[in-house]
């Protein structure tokens, strides 16, 4: 069995990781209009790119979790 300190360490690291995923998704969502403008693509296509990115993160979370 894991010691109490190790359990809390693992829980803290996982919590930080999930927090960073949420923050990353929020930042990218806010930046979509600027990304679309800089890449000269419609906002809908930029949304698709971001959606694929976030789905990939979710899929790897399941694999590595």
mmCIF file of the N, C-alpha and C atoms, coordinates in Angstrom:
data_MODEL
# 
_entry.id   MODEL 
# 
loop_
_atom_site.group_PDB 
_atom_site.id 
_atom_site.type_symbol 
_atom_site.label_atom_id 
_atom_site.label_alt_id 
_atom_site.label_comp_id 
_atom_site.label_asym_id 
_atom_site.label_entity_id 
_atom_site.label_seq_id 
_atom_site.pdbx_PDB_ins_code 
_atom_site.Cartn_x 
_atom_site.Cartn_y 
_atom_site.Cartn_z 
_atom_site.occupancy 
_atom_site.B_iso_or_equiv 
_atom_site.pdbx_formal_charge 
_atom_site.auth_seq_id 
_atom_site.auth_comp_id 
_atom_site.auth_asym_id 
_atom_site.auth_atom_id 
_atom_site.pdbx_PDB_model_num 
ATOM 1   N N  . UNK A 1 1  ? 0.826   -1.186 0.000   1.00 0.00 ? 1  UNK A N  1 
ATOM 2   C CA . UNK A 1 1  ? 0.000   0.000  0.000   1.00 0.00 ? 1  UNK A CA 1 
ATOM 3   C C  . UNK A 1 1  ? 0.865   1.242  0.000   1.00 0.00 ? 1  UNK A C  1 
ATOM 4   N N  . UNK A 1 2  ? 0.306   2.279  -0.567  1.00 0.00 ? 2  UNK A N  1 
ATOM 5   C CA . UNK A 1 2  ? 1.013   3.551  -0.596  1.00 0.00 ? 2  UNK A CA 1 
ATOM 6   C C  . UNK A 1 2  ? 0.934   4.232  0.762   1.00 0.00 ? 2  UNK A C  1 
ATOM 7   N N  . UNK A 1 3  ? 2.005   4.903  1.121   1.00 0.00 ? 3  UNK A N  1 
ATOM 8   C CA . UNK A 1 3  ? 1.969   5.654  2.367   1.00 0.00 ? 3  UNK A CA 1 
ATOM 9   C C  . UNK A 1 3  ? 1.062   6.863  2.193   1.00 0.00 ? 3  UNK A C  1 
ATOM 10  N N  . UNK A 1 4  ? 0.682   7.456  3.298   1.00 0.00 ? 4  UNK A N  1 
ATOM 11  C CA . UNK A 1 4  ? -0.214  8.626  3.261   1.00 0.00 ? 4  UNK A CA 1 
ATOM 12  C C  . UNK A 1 4  ? 0.404   9.772  2.477   1.00 0.00 ? 4  UNK A C  1 
ATOM 13  N N  . UNK A 1 5  ? 1.697   10.028 2.670   1.00 0.00 ? 5  UNK A N  1 
ATOM 14  C CA . UNK A 1 5  ? 2.358   11.131 1.962   1.00 0.00 ? 5  UNK A CA 1 
ATOM 15  C C  . UNK A 1 5  ? 2.361   10.875 0.468   1.00 0.00 ? 5  UNK A C  1 
ATOM 16  N N  . UNK A 1 6  ? 2.642   9.659  0.076   1.00 0.00 ? 6  UNK A N  1 
ATOM 17  C CA . UNK A 1 6  ? 2.687   9.325  -1.351  1.00 0.00 ? 6  UNK A CA 1 
ATOM 18  C C  . UNK A 1 6  ? 1.294   9.431  -1.977  1.00 0.00 ? 6  UNK A C  1 
ATOM 19  N N  . UNK A 1 7  ? 0.279   9.001  -1.262  1.00 0.00 ? 7  UNK A N  1 
ATOM 20  C CA . UNK A 1 7  ? -1.099  9.113  -1.772  1.00 0.00 ? 7  UNK A CA 1 
ATOM 21  C C  . UNK A 1 7  ? -1.454  10.566 -2.020  1.00 0.00 ? 7  UNK A C  1 
ATOM 22  N N  . UNK A 1 8  ? -1.158  11.438 -1.048  1.00 0.00 ? 8  UNK A N  1 
ATOM 23  C CA . UNK A 1 8  ? -1.477  12.854 -1.207  1.00 0.00 ? 8  UNK A CA 1 
ATOM 24  C C  . UNK A 1 8  ? -0.637  13.487 -2.310  1.00 0.00 ? 8  UNK A C  1 
ATOM 25  N N  . UNK A 1 9  ? 0.583   13.021 -2.471  1.00 0.00 ? 9  UNK A N  1 
ATOM 26  C CA . UNK A 1 9  ? 1.432   13.528 -3.554  1.00 0.00 ? 9  UNK A CA 1 
ATOM 27  C C  . UNK A 1 9  ? 0.835   13.177 -4.917  1.00 0.00 ? 9  UNK A C  1 
ATOM 28  N N  . UNK A 1 10 ? 0.421   11.944 -5.080  1.00 0.00 ? 10 UNK A N  1 
ATOM 29  C CA . UNK A 1 10 ? -0.185  11.509 -6.339  1.00 0.00 ? 10 UNK A CA 1 
ATOM 30  C C  . UNK A 1 10 ? -1.477  12.277 -6.597  1.00 0.00 ? 10 UNK A C  1 
ATOM 31  N N  . UNK A 1 11 ? -2.300  12.429 -5.570  1.00 0.00 ? 11 UNK A N  1 
ATOM 32  C CA . UNK A 1 11 ? -3.550  13.168 -5.721  1.00 0.00 ? 11 UNK A CA 1 
ATOM 33  C C  . UNK A 1 11 ? -3.288  14.621 -6.095  1.00 0.00 ? 11 UNK A C  1 
ATOM 34  N N  . UNK A 1 12 ? -2.294  15.230 -5.481  1.00 0.00 ? 12 UNK A N  1 
ATOM 35  C CA . UNK A 1 12 ? -1.957  16.623 -5.779  1.00 0.00 ? 12 UNK A CA 1 
ATOM 36  C C  . UNK A 1 12 ? -1.458  16.785 -7.203  1.00 0.00 ? 12 UNK A C  1 
ATOM 37  N N  . UNK A 1 13 ? -0.624  15.884 -7.662  1.00 0.00 ? 13 UNK A N  1 
ATOM 38  C CA . UNK A 1 13 ? -0.099  15.957 -9.026  1.00 0.00 ? 13 UNK A CA 1 
ATOM 39  C C  . UNK A 1 13 ? -1.216  15.773 -10.036 1.00 0.00 ? 13 UNK A C  1 
ATOM 40  N N  . UNK A 1 14 ? -2.100  14.819 -9.805  1.00 0.00 ? 14 UNK A N  1 
ATOM 41  C CA . UNK A 1 14 ? -3.227  14.623 -10.717 1.00 0.00 ? 14 UNK A CA 1 
ATOM 42  C C  . UNK A 1 14 ? -4.162  15.822 -10.718 1.00 0.00 ? 14 UNK A C  1 
ATOM 43  N N  . UNK A 1 15 ? -4.422  16.385 -9.551  1.00 0.00 ? 15 UNK A N  1 
ATOM 44  C CA . UNK A 1 15 ? -5.262  17.576 -9.478  1.00 0.00 ? 15 UNK A CA 1 
ATOM 45  C C  . UNK A 1 15 ? -4.659  18.742 -10.237 1.00 0.00 ? 15 UNK A C  1 
ATOM 46  N N  . UNK A 1 16 ? -3.352  18.929 -10.096 1.00 0.00 ? 16 UNK A N  1 
ATOM 47  C CA . UNK A 1 16 ? -2.658  19.997 -10.829 1.00 0.00 ? 16 UNK A CA 1 
ATOM 48  C C  . UNK A 1 16 ? -2.730  19.759 -12.326 1.00 0.00 ? 16 UNK A C  1 
ATOM 49  N N  . UNK A 1 17 ? -2.571  18.509 -12.757 1.00 0.00 ? 17 UNK A N  1 
ATOM 50  C CA . UNK A 1 17 ? -2.642  18.175 -14.174 1.00 0.00 ? 17 UNK A CA 1 
ATOM 51  C C  . UNK A 1 17 ? -4.028  18.489 -14.739 1.00 0.00 ? 17 UNK A C  1 
ATOM 52  N N  . UNK A 1 18 ? -5.073  18.076 -14.050 1.00 0.00 ? 18 UNK A N  1 
ATOM 53  C CA . UNK A 1 18 ? -6.432  18.341 -14.528 1.00 0.00 ? 18 UNK A CA 1 
ATOM 54  C C  . UNK A 1 18 ? -6.738  19.835 -14.532 1.00 0.00 ? 18 UNK A C  1 
ATOM 55  N N  . UNK A 1 19 ? -6.240  20.549 -13.534 1.00 0.00 ? 19 UNK A N  1 
ATOM 56  C CA . UNK A 1 19 ? -6.416  21.997 -13.491 1.00 0.00 ? 19 UNK A CA 1 
ATOM 57  C C  . UNK A 1 19 ? -5.757  22.649 -14.706 1.00 0.00 ? 19 UNK A C  1 
ATOM 58  N N  . UNK A 1 20 ? -4.558  22.198 -15.052 1.00 0.00 ? 20 UNK A N  1 
ATOM 59  C CA . UNK A 1 20 ? -3.845  22.773 -16.193 1.00 0.00 ? 20 UNK A CA 1 
ATOM 60  C C  . UNK A 1 20 ? -4.567  22.458 -17.507 1.00 0.00 ? 20 UNK A C  1 
ATOM 61  N N  . UNK A 1 21 ? -5.174  21.292 -17.614 1.00 0.00 ? 21 UNK A N  1 
ATOM 62  C CA . UNK A 1 21 ? -5.945  20.955 -18.818 1.00 0.00 ? 21 UNK A CA 1 
ATOM 63  C C  . UNK A 1 21 ? -7.132  21.898 -18.949 1.00 0.00 ? 21 UNK A C  1 
ATOM 64  N N  . UNK A 1 22 ? -7.823  22.169 -17.858 1.00 0.00 ? 22 UNK A N  1 
ATOM 65  C CA . UNK A 1 22 ? -8.980  23.075 -17.889 1.00 0.00 ? 22 UNK A CA 1 
ATOM 66  C C  . UNK A 1 22 ? -8.538  24.492 -18.226 1.00 0.00 ? 22 UNK A C  1 
ATOM 67  N N  . UNK A 1 23 ? -7.468  24.952 -17.610 1.00 0.00 ? 23 UNK A N  1 
ATOM 68  C CA . UNK A 1 23 ? -6.965  26.300 -17.892 1.00 0.00 ? 23 UNK A CA 1 
ATOM 69  C C  . UNK A 1 23 ? -6.515  26.405 -19.339 1.00 0.00 ? 23 UNK A C  1 
ATOM 70  N N  . UNK A 1 24 ? -5.813  25.393 -19.830 1.00 0.00 ? 24 UNK A N  1 
ATOM 71  C CA . UNK A 1 24 ? -5.340  25.385 -21.216 1.00 0.00 ? 24 UNK A CA 1 
ATOM 72  C C  . UNK A 1 24 ? -6.510  25.453 -22.186 1.00 0.00 ? 24 UNK A C  1 
ATOM 73  N N  . UNK A 1 25 ? -7.535  24.659 -21.941 1.00 0.00 ? 25 UNK A N  1 
ATOM 74  C CA . UNK A 1 25 ? -8.714  24.691 -22.806 1.00 0.00 ? 25 UNK A CA 1 
ATOM 75  C C  . UNK A 1 25 ? -9.416  26.035 -22.776 1.00 0.00 ? 25 UNK A C  1 
ATOM 76  N N  . UNK A 1 26 ? -9.476  26.651 -21.612 1.00 0.00 ? 26 UNK A N  1 
ATOM 77  C CA . UNK A 1 26 ? -10.119 27.960 -21.491 1.00 0.00 ? 26 UNK A CA 1 
ATOM 78  C C  . UNK A 1 26 ? -9.330  29.042 -22.223 1.00 0.00 ? 26 UNK A C  1 
ATOM 79  N N  . UNK A 1 27 ? -8.023  29.017 -22.073 1.00 0.00 ? 27 UNK A N  1 
ATOM 80  C CA . UNK A 1 27 ? -7.186  30.016 -22.743 1.00 0.00 ? 27 UNK A CA 1 
ATOM 81  C C  . UNK A 1 27 ? -7.290  29.888 -24.249 1.00 0.00 ? 27 UNK A C  1 
ATOM 82  N N  . UNK A 1 28 ? -7.244  28.668 -24.735 1.00 0.00 ? 28 UNK A N  1 
ATOM 83  C CA . UNK A 1 28 ? -7.325  28.452 -26.182 1.00 0.00 ? 28 UNK A CA 1 
ATOM 84  C C  . UNK A 1 28 ? -8.699  28.878 -26.700 1.00 0.00 ? 28 UNK A C  1 
ATOM 85  N N  . UNK A 1 29 ? -9.747  28.604 -25.953 1.00 0.00 ? 29 UNK A N  1 
ATOM 86  C CA . UNK A 1 29 ? -11.095 28.996 -26.370 1.00 0.00 ? 29 UNK A CA 1 
ATOM 87  C C  . UNK A 1 29 ? -11.213 30.509 -26.481 1.00 0.00 ? 29 UNK A C  1 
ATOM 88  N N  . UNK A 1 30 ? -10.635 31.221 -25.540 1.00 0.00 ? 30 UNK A N  1 
ATOM 89  C CA . UNK A 1 30 ? -10.678 32.678 -25.582 1.00 0.00 ? 30 UNK A CA 1 
ATOM 90  C C  . UNK A 1 30 ? -9.870  33.215 -26.770 1.00 0.00 ? 30 UNK A C  1 
ATOM 91  N N  . UNK A 1 31 ? -8.809  32.520 -27.134 1.00 0.00 ? 31 UNK A N  1 
ATOM 92  C CA . UNK A 1 31 ? -7.914  32.994 -28.190 1.00 0.00 ? 31 UNK A CA 1 
ATOM 93  C C  . UNK A 1 31 ? -8.346  32.594 -29.597 1.00 0.00 ? 31 UNK A C  1 
ATOM 94  N N  . UNK A 1 32 ? -9.454  31.860 -29.756 1.00 0.00 ? 32 UNK A N  1 
ATOM 95  C CA . UNK A 1 32 ? -9.875  31.371 -31.080 1.00 0.00 ? 32 UNK A CA 1 
ATOM 96  C C  . UNK A 1 32 ? -10.007 32.494 -32.115 1.00 0.00 ? 32 UNK A C  1 
ATOM 97  N N  . UNK A 1 33 ? -10.648 33.613 -31.817 1.00 0.00 ? 33 UNK A N  1 
ATOM 98  C CA . UNK A 1 33 ? -10.755 34.654 -32.856 1.00 0.00 ? 33 UNK A CA 1 
ATOM 99  C C  . UNK A 1 33 ? -9.392  35.161 -33.340 1.00 0.00 ? 33 UNK A C  1 
ATOM 100 N N  . UNK A 1 34 ? -8.456  35.346 -32.439 1.00 0.00 ? 34 UNK A N  1 
ATOM 101 C CA . UNK A 1 34 ? -7.121  35.795 -32.835 1.00 0.00 ? 34 UNK A CA 1 
ATOM 102 C C  . UNK A 1 34 ? -6.381  34.723 -33.633 1.00 0.00 ? 34 UNK A C  1 
ATOM 103 N N  . UNK A 1 35 ? -6.524  33.478 -33.221 1.00 0.00 ? 35 UNK A N  1 
ATOM 104 C CA . UNK A 1 35 ? -5.888  32.379 -33.949 1.00 0.00 ? 35 UNK A CA 1 
ATOM 105 C C  . UNK A 1 35 ? -6.452  32.304 -35.360 1.00 0.00 ? 35 UNK A C  1 
ATOM 106 N N  . UNK A 1 36 ? -7.768  32.391 -35.493 1.00 0.00 ? 36 UNK A N  1 
ATOM 107 C CA . UNK A 1 36 ? -8.410  32.329 -36.800 1.00 0.00 ? 36 UNK A CA 1 
ATOM 108 C C  . UNK A 1 36 ? -7.950  33.489 -37.685 1.00 0.00 ? 36 UNK A C  1 
ATOM 109 N N  . UNK A 1 37 ? -7.858  34.668 -37.097 1.00 0.00 ? 37 UNK A N  1 
ATOM 110 C CA . UNK A 1 37 ? -7.435  35.839 -37.874 1.00 0.00 ? 37 UNK A CA 1 
ATOM 111 C C  . UNK A 1 37 ? -5.991  35.691 -38.338 1.00 0.00 ? 37 UNK A C  1 
ATOM 112 N N  . UNK A 1 38 ? -5.104  35.252 -37.450 1.00 0.00 ? 38 UNK A N  1 
ATOM 113 C CA . UNK A 1 38 ? -3.690  35.102 -37.795 1.00 0.00 ? 38 UNK A CA 1 
ATOM 114 C C  . UNK A 1 38 ? -3.457  34.013 -38.842 1.00 0.00 ? 38 UNK A C  1 
ATOM 115 N N  . UNK A 1 39 ? -4.258  32.948 -38.796 1.00 0.00 ? 39 UNK A N  1 
ATOM 116 C CA . UNK A 1 39 ? -4.101  31.857 -39.765 1.00 0.00 ? 39 UNK A CA 1 
ATOM 117 C C  . UNK A 1 39 ? -4.945  32.056 -41.017 1.00 0.00 ? 39 UNK A C  1 
ATOM 118 N N  . UNK A 1 40 ? -5.726  33.123 -41.046 1.00 0.00 ? 40 UNK A N  1 
ATOM 119 C CA . UNK A 1 40 ? -6.605  33.436 -42.185 1.00 0.00 ? 40 UNK A CA 1 
ATOM 120 C C  . UNK A 1 40 ? -7.572  32.288 -42.489 1.00 0.00 ? 40 UNK A C  1 
ATOM 121 N N  . UNK A 1 41 ? -8.182  31.759 -41.438 1.00 0.00 ? 41 UNK A N  1 
ATOM 122 C CA . UNK A 1 41 ? -9.188  30.708 -41.595 1.00 0.00 ? 41 UNK A CA 1 
ATOM 123 C C  . UNK A 1 41 ? -10.464 31.169 -40.914 1.00 0.00 ? 41 UNK A C  1 
ATOM 124 N N  . UNK A 1 42 ? -11.600 30.641 -41.341 1.00 0.00 ? 42 UNK A N  1 
ATOM 125 C CA . UNK A 1 42 ? -12.849 30.979 -40.646 1.00 0.00 ? 42 UNK A CA 1 
ATOM 126 C C  . UNK A 1 42 ? -12.827 30.480 -39.195 1.00 0.00 ? 42 UNK A C  1 
ATOM 127 N N  . UNK A 1 43 ? -13.578 31.142 -38.348 1.00 0.00 ? 43 UNK A N  1 
ATOM 128 C CA . UNK A 1 43 ? -13.612 30.783 -36.931 1.00 0.00 ? 43 UNK A CA 1 
ATOM 129 C C  . UNK A 1 43 ? -14.100 29.351 -36.723 1.00 0.00 ? 43 UNK A C  1 
ATOM 130 N N  . UNK A 1 44 ? -15.019 28.900 -37.571 1.00 0.00 ? 44 UNK A N  1 
ATOM 131 C CA . UNK A 1 44 ? -15.522 27.529 -37.461 1.00 0.00 ? 44 UNK A CA 1 
ATOM 132 C C  . UNK A 1 44 ? -14.424 26.491 -37.634 1.00 0.00 ? 44 UNK A C  1 
ATOM 133 N N  . UNK A 1 45 ? -13.520 26.735 -38.583 1.00 0.00 ? 45 UNK A N  1 
ATOM 134 C CA . UNK A 1 45 ? -12.405 25.803 -38.783 1.00 0.00 ? 45 UNK A CA 1 
ATOM 135 C C  . UNK A 1 45 ? -11.436 25.849 -37.610 1.00 0.00 ? 45 UNK A C  1 
ATOM 136 N N  . UNK A 1 46 ? -11.222 27.032 -37.069 1.00 0.00 ? 46 UNK A N  1 
ATOM 137 C CA . UNK A 1 46 ? -10.360 27.144 -35.894 1.00 0.00 ? 46 UNK A CA 1 
ATOM 138 C C  . UNK A 1 46 ? -10.987 26.404 -34.711 1.00 0.00 ? 46 UNK A C  1 
ATOM 139 N N  . UNK A 1 47 ? -12.300 26.477 -34.571 1.00 0.00 ? 47 UNK A N  1 
ATOM 140 C CA . UNK A 1 47 ? -12.990 25.735 -33.513 1.00 0.00 ? 47 UNK A CA 1 
ATOM 141 C C  . UNK A 1 47 ? -12.802 24.237 -33.692 1.00 0.00 ? 47 UNK A C  1 
ATOM 142 N N  . UNK A 1 48 ? -12.838 23.768 -34.925 1.00 0.00 ? 48 UNK A N  1 
ATOM 143 C CA . UNK A 1 48 ? -12.641 22.345 -35.196 1.00 0.00 ? 48 UNK A CA 1 
ATOM 144 C C  . UNK A 1 48 ? -11.236 21.914 -34.773 1.00 0.00 ? 48 UNK A C  1 
ATOM 145 N N  . UNK A 1 49 ? -10.252 22.730 -35.079 1.00 0.00 ? 49 UNK A N  1 
ATOM 146 C CA . UNK A 1 49 ? -8.879  22.408 -34.694 1.00 0.00 ? 49 UNK A CA 1 
ATOM 147 C C  . UNK A 1 49 ? -8.756  22.325 -33.172 1.00 0.00 ? 49 UNK A C  1 
ATOM 148 N N  . UNK A 1 50 ? -9.341  23.267 -32.487 1.00 0.00 ? 50 UNK A N  1 
ATOM 149 C CA . UNK A 1 50 ? -9.291  23.278 -31.024 1.00 0.00 ? 50 UNK A CA 1 
ATOM 150 C C  . UNK A 1 50 ? -10.040 22.072 -30.453 1.00 0.00 ? 50 UNK A C  1 
ATOM 151 N N  . UNK A 1 51 ? -11.169 21.722 -31.053 1.00 0.00 ? 51 UNK A N  1 
ATOM 152 C CA . UNK A 1 51 ? -11.938 20.566 -30.572 1.00 0.00 ? 51 UNK A CA 1 
ATOM 153 C C  . UNK A 1 51 ? -11.137 19.279 -30.719 1.00 0.00 ? 51 UNK A C  1 
ATOM 154 N N  . UNK A 1 52 ? -10.462 19.120 -31.841 1.00 0.00 ? 52 UNK A N  1 
ATOM 155 C CA . UNK A 1 52 ? -9.632  17.927 -32.043 1.00 0.00 ? 52 UNK A CA 1 
ATOM 156 C C  . UNK A 1 52 ? -8.504  17.891 -31.014 1.00 0.00 ? 52 UNK A C  1 
ATOM 157 N N  . UNK A 1 53 ? -7.924  19.042 -30.754 1.00 0.00 ? 53 UNK A N  1 
ATOM 158 C CA . UNK A 1 53 ? -6.859  19.146 -29.742 1.00 0.00 ? 53 UNK A CA 1 
ATOM 159 C C  . UNK A 1 53 ? -7.371  18.711 -28.371 1.00 0.00 ? 53 UNK A C  1 
ATOM 160 N N  . UNK A 1 54 ? -8.515  19.230 -27.949 1.00 0.00 ? 54 UNK A N  1 
ATOM 161 C CA . UNK A 1 54 ? -9.048  18.885 -26.627 1.00 0.00 ? 54 UNK A CA 1 
ATOM 162 C C  . UNK A 1 54 ? -9.506  17.432 -26.553 1.00 0.00 ? 54 UNK A C  1 
ATOM 163 N N  . UNK A 1 55 ? -10.062 16.891 -27.637 1.00 0.00 ? 55 UNK A N  1 
ATOM 164 C CA . UNK A 1 55 ? -10.457 15.477 -27.660 1.00 0.00 ? 55 UNK A CA 1 
ATOM 165 C C  . UNK A 1 55 ? -9.228  14.586 -27.533 1.00 0.00 ? 55 UNK A C  1 
ATOM 166 N N  . UNK A 1 56 ? -8.131  14.977 -28.184 1.00 0.00 ? 56 UNK A N  1 
ATOM 167 C CA . UNK A 1 56 ? -6.892  14.216 -28.080 1.00 0.00 ? 56 UNK A CA 1 
ATOM 168 C C  . UNK A 1 56 ? -6.375  14.209 -26.645 1.00 0.00 ? 56 UNK A C  1 
ATOM 169 N N  . UNK A 1 57 ? -6.438  15.349 -25.984 1.00 0.00 ? 57 UNK A N  1 
ATOM 170 C CA . UNK A 1 57 ? -6.018  15.407 -24.578 1.00 0.00 ? 57 UNK A CA 1 
ATOM 171 C C  . UNK A 1 57 ? -6.880  14.480 -23.726 1.00 0.00 ? 57 UNK A C  1 
ATOM 172 N N  . UNK A 1 58 ? -8.188  14.515 -23.945 1.00 0.00 ? 58 UNK A N  1 
ATOM 173 C CA . UNK A 1 58 ? -9.096  13.655 -23.169 1.00 0.00 ? 58 UNK A CA 1 
ATOM 174 C C  . UNK A 1 58 ? -8.820  12.180 -23.417 1.00 0.00 ? 58 UNK A C  1 
ATOM 175 N N  . UNK A 1 59 ? -8.543  11.819 -24.669 1.00 0.00 ? 59 UNK A N  1 
ATOM 176 C CA . UNK A 1 59 ? -8.265  10.420 -24.996 1.00 0.00 ? 59 UNK A CA 1 
ATOM 177 C C  . UNK A 1 59 ? -6.979  9.956  -24.331 1.00 0.00 ? 59 UNK A C  1 
ATOM 178 N N  . UNK A 1 60 ? -5.963  10.812 -24.314 1.00 0.00 ? 60 UNK A N  1 
ATOM 179 C CA . UNK A 1 60 ? -4.707  10.392 -23.669 1.00 0.00 ? 60 UNK A CA 1 
ATOM 180 C C  . UNK A 1 60 ? -4.859  10.351 -22.148 1.00 0.00 ? 60 UNK A C  1 
ATOM 181 N N  . UNK A 1 61 ? -5.742  11.181 -21.593 1.00 0.00 ? 61 UNK A N  1 
ATOM 182 C CA . UNK A 1 61 ? -5.996  11.088 -20.158 1.00 0.00 ? 61 UNK A CA 1 
ATOM 183 C C  . UNK A 1 61 ? -6.545  9.717  -19.796 1.00 0.00 ? 61 UNK A C  1 
ATOM 184 N N  . UNK A 1 62 ? -7.426  9.199  -20.636 1.00 0.00 ? 62 UNK A N  1 
ATOM 185 C CA . UNK A 1 62 ? -7.979  7.871  -20.381 1.00 0.00 ? 62 UNK A CA 1 
ATOM 186 C C  . UNK A 1 62 ? -6.916  6.796  -20.474 1.00 0.00 ? 62 UNK A C  1 
ATOM 187 N N  . UNK A 1 63 ? -6.009  6.927  -21.445 1.00 0.00 ? 63 UNK A N  1 
ATOM 188 C CA . UNK A 1 63 ? -4.968  5.921  -21.616 1.00 0.00 ? 63 UNK A CA 1 
ATOM 189 C C  . UNK A 1 63 ? -3.958  5.937  -20.471 1.00 0.00 ? 63 UNK A C  1 
ATOM 190 N N  . UNK A 1 64 ? -3.550  7.121  -20.066 1.00 0.00 ? 64 UNK A N  1 
ATOM 191 C CA . UNK A 1 64 ? -2.520  7.233  -19.053 1.00 0.00 ? 64 UNK A CA 1 
ATOM 192 C C  . UNK A 1 64 ? -3.065  7.283  -17.628 1.00 0.00 ? 64 UNK A C  1 
ATOM 193 N N  . UNK A 1 65 ? -4.377  7.390  -17.503 1.00 0.00 ? 65 UNK A N  1 
ATOM 194 C CA . UNK A 1 65 ? -4.960  7.433  -16.168 1.00 0.00 ? 65 UNK A CA 1 
ATOM 195 C C  . UNK A 1 65 ? -4.937  6.090  -15.540 1.00 0.00 ? 65 UNK A C  1 
# 
